[in-house]
Structure formats: structure tokens, C-alpha cells
């Protein structure tokens, strides 16, 4: 086994990005303040209490169902269900700094790809090792980094309860190479910490070998604003709710045009040839 660098959330963005560019991933401690963690978990408790392990088999296809397994509880579409997520996690300054540094060369504006709580229960098996960025497998690897991913620990992550495993350096490997077990790092970390990794880094949710401990974490990732996102945020969060959000949150949810005209490109995501943000404020949406 190998290990990942650990940096405090107050570390300058350049140092966090340097660790990600070197290793493909980094653990950021004290990512969520204790009061934010407590409020967020309190919001999630009833949602997870109503969630069925295995999601009742209601996945987009059988491959996705097998990937998640039947010992995991899910709360998807967090932007439409949790005000703490929208106000304090989605817009986290560490995310903003890292996203601008990593994705800025690939797009005019990054957006939320997915905000998804996975509560991995006893008996949950390790996911197959994968690169998140391959959901856009039609985009060639030569396009560079188009995604920044993370898993935030909402309770303590241990090797026994299914902490995320990561293959450091795998973002620089040939895409067909698979890691040896000895090349994997286990992202053990206390609640409130996060492991941030590039979309090209190999990783997986770990096996929960405990008898009675659930491992609660958020998978949250951002991508280039010109990509189709895994979660359809326009249906997760409709205009009425978005209208009450900050400009930053609206932008991250895709309620703005991706305007590349100043850099020689075109524009994407307009409504009646205007930016959705203007129509939200004038009552046009």
C-alpha cells in the first residue's frame, strides 16, 4: 500500500493543485467546519432513513446497479434537497480555487456534475477500479483534464468501513493500465475531510467489512461547462428554487450561458438567445 498527501483546507490553492497534479489525488483535512458537518448530517438523516439499500434496483441500467451494489443507500440530486449543500458545500472556496486552476484551460466555466451521498453499509463490496472521466469516453484523453472529483467524509472513513481507495499517479498512466493492489492508497480520514482527485485518476469505493458501521460520504464532482452532466441539474433544481440561490450557485448548476466568444469559440445554453441568468431575474423563466 502507498499513501496520499494530506493538506489542511487553509493551504494555498496552488499547493493543493500541485499535489493533485503530482499524485492525482490529495486528502484535504478540515474541509467542512464542525457546525456545517453537523447541520448537513442532520438534513441527511431523514433522507437516508427513507432510502432503501440497493435503491430498489431503480438505476438507469443493470451495469450501474451492479456497480453500486445492494448494500448502499443513496441520496442523489443534493442541490434540490439540501440547503446546506447549496450554500456551503457546492460553493466551497477550495472547490472553486481547484476547479479554476485545473479546469480553466478546458472551459470558460465549470459546473456541477453530480452531488450524491452514498452510505456504504456492512457487506458493501469494493467498486471496480475506474476513472470518473470515462463517463465521457467519446472525449479523447488528449483533451486534458475535464473533471475534478471528490469524496467528502461525513463520518470517519476507515479501511474497514469502505474508505475510498486511490491509485496515486494513475492519472499519468496509459489508460489501459490497471493498478496492482500494492499501488493503492486508502483514503482513511476523519469526518469533515475530503479526498480530491482528478477525473483521470483510478479509484473506487472500498469494501465495508464491518458488522454494523455505515460509511457516509458525498461524491461531488465538477466538469467543463460544455459537457453533458451525469445528473440533470435542470430537473433536479427547477427555476423557482434556483431563483432564490446565489449567483455563484446558479452558475455552478448550469443556469448561465457558457460563452466562449471572447476566446474564439461559440456560446452554449442560451434561452431565446439570452443567458438564463438574465431571464431568471426578469421573470422570463
N, C-alpha and C positions, 0 to 999 in steps of 0.2 A: 504494500500500500504506500501511496505518496500522500502529500498534504497540500492544502491551499493556503495562500497568504491571507492574513486577517488584518483588516484595517478598520479603524473607527469611522463612524459616519461623518465625523467632523474633519476627516482627512481631505486635503485639497483634491478636487476632481481629477486633476492631472495625474496624481499618484494612483488613484483608483483605476483610471483608464489604463495607465501604464501596466498595472498588474494584470488587467484583463487582456491587454494586447500581448503580454508575455506568456501568460498561463491559460488564457481562455476563460478564466473564472476567478472570482475573489469573494471572500466572505467579508461582509460589512457588519460590524457589531454595533449595537445600539441604534439600529436603523429606525425602529419605531420607539418613540418615547413610551415609558410605562403607562401613562394615562391614555395614550392613543391605543396601545395594545389592549388595555382593559376595556375601553369603550367598543373597540372593534369586535373583540371576542363576545362581548355582551350582545351586540347586534346579531352576531352569527349564531349564537346558541339556539334560538328557536328555529332558525332556518335549517341548521344541521339536525336538530331534533326531529324535524319533519322529513328529512332526506332519507331515502331508502338506500342501504348498501347495494351497490351494483346499479343504482339509478333506475331500477326496474327494467333494465335492459333497453331503455329508451335512448339509444345513441344513433348517430347518423348512419352507421353501418356496423356489421359484425366485427370488423377489424378493430374499430375504435372501442367497441365493447370489450374485446379481448385485451386490448392494450391497458385499459383501466382496471379490468377485473371486477369481481363481485364482492370485494371486501372494502370498498372505498365509498365514502359519502361525498356528494358533490353539491356545491353552491356555485353555479355559473352566473354569468351576467351581473357581476357585483356592482357595476356602475348604476344599475337600475334597482338595487336592493339595499345598499348601504351608504348612508351619507358620510360616515367616517372614511370609507374607501374613497369617495369622490373628493372630499375636502382635504384629506390629509395623507392618503397613500398614493392615489393616482398622480397627484401633482407634487410628489415628494421632490425636494431640491436635488437630492443625489441622483434620482432618475433623470431629472431634467438636464443636469450637467453631463452625465454619462451619455445620454441619448444624443445630445447636441454634438458631443465630441466624436462619438462612434458612428452615428448615422448621418451627420451633417453633410458628408461628402456624397451621400446616395440620394438625398431628397431635399426638398425645400422645407418640409415639416414632417416630423414623426407623429404617429398616432398610436393609440392603444390597440394592441392586437387582441389581447384576452386578459380578463380578470376572473380567476377561477379558484375557489377554495377546494382543496382535496384533503379529506380527512381519512388518512390511511389506517384502517383498522387491523387488529390482530389477524394474521393469516394472509394479508395482502402480499403478493409476490412482487419481486422487482420487475419494473417495466423493462422492455427490451431497450438496450442502449441505442440512443438516437440523437440526431441533430435537429433541433426545433426548426431551423431554417428550411429543412427539406419539405415542409408543407407547401412551399413554393418551388417544387422540384423543376418547374419549367424555367426558372431563373438560373442562369449558369453561375457556377461558383466564382467565375471571374468577375461577377458584378460586385464582389466585395461584401462587406457587412451590411445586411439589410434588416437585422433584428437584434435587439437586446432583450434578454430574458432574465428572469429571477424567480427564486422561491423564497418567500418570507416565512420564517418560523413563527407560528402563533402559539406554539408551546415548545418545550425543549426538544430539539432534534438529536437523536442518538443513533448509533449504528444498529441497535436492536429494534427501535421503533420505526425504522424506514427512512432515515435521513437520505437526502439526495446524494447520489454518487456521481462523480465528475471525472473525466479523463483529462487532466491538465495537459495542455499543449496540443490537444487533438484538433483545435481549430486550424493548425498548420499542417495537419497530416493530409495525405491523399484521401479523397472522400470514401474510397472503398476500404481503407484500413480499419480494422476493429481492434480495440484495446485488449490487452491481457488484464487479468484480474489484478496483477501486481502494479498496473499502471493507473488504477482507480483511486481516487480520494473520496473519503466520506465526509460530507459537509455537516459534521456534528457542530451544533451551535445552540446557544440559549435562546429562549423565546425573545422575539423582538429583533433578532439578527436576520440577515438576508444573504443568500448566495446569489451574486450577479454573474451572468455568463453570456458569452456571445452566442448568437443563433447557430453558429457553425461548430460549437463545442459539443462533444459527445457527453451525454449524461443520462440519468434515469432516476425515477423514484425508487427508493430502496425497499427491501423486504421488511415487513413488520413481523418479527418473530416473537413478540411479547404475547402474553396471555390476555391482558386487559388494558393496554395503553393505546390510545388513538394518537396519530401524528397529524396535527392540524397545520396546514400551510397554504399560502396563496401562491399560485402560479400567475405571475403578471409579466406580460411582455409587451414591447413596443416594436413598431416596424416602420419602414419607409412609408410615407403617406400616400404613395401611388399604388400600394399593394391592396388586394382584397384581404380583409382580416378574417381570422378564424371565427371570432364572434361577430355577429352582425350588430354593431353598436347602435345603428339607427332604429332597430326594432327593440333592442334591449332597453334603450333610453329614448323615448319619444320627445318631440319638440317642446311639449308643455313642461316636462321636467328639466330639459336642457336649458330652457329659458331662464330658470332660476339659478343656474350654475355660474361659476366664474368664467371669464373669458378663456383662461388657461385650460380649465376642464373641458369647455366646449370644443376648443381646438383639438385636444387630445382625443376626443370622442368622434372627431371627423366632421364636426359641424362648421367647417370652413373650407374654402377652396384651396386646393394645392396648386398654387400659382407659380409656375416656373418661367413665366415670360421674361423676367428680368435677366435670366441666365441662359436664354436661348431656347427654352422649351415652350410648352403649352400650359393649359390650365385644365384641372380636373375637378369634378364635384360641384359644379355650379347648379343653381336653380333659377330658371328664367334668365339665364346669362349673368346672374348676380351671385355674390357669395352668400351662402346660407346664413352667415352670422348677421348680415345686414337685414335679411328678411325676418330673422328671429326677433330683432329689436323693433322692427316696424310693423309687426303683426302679419307679415306675409307668409309666415309658416305657423 
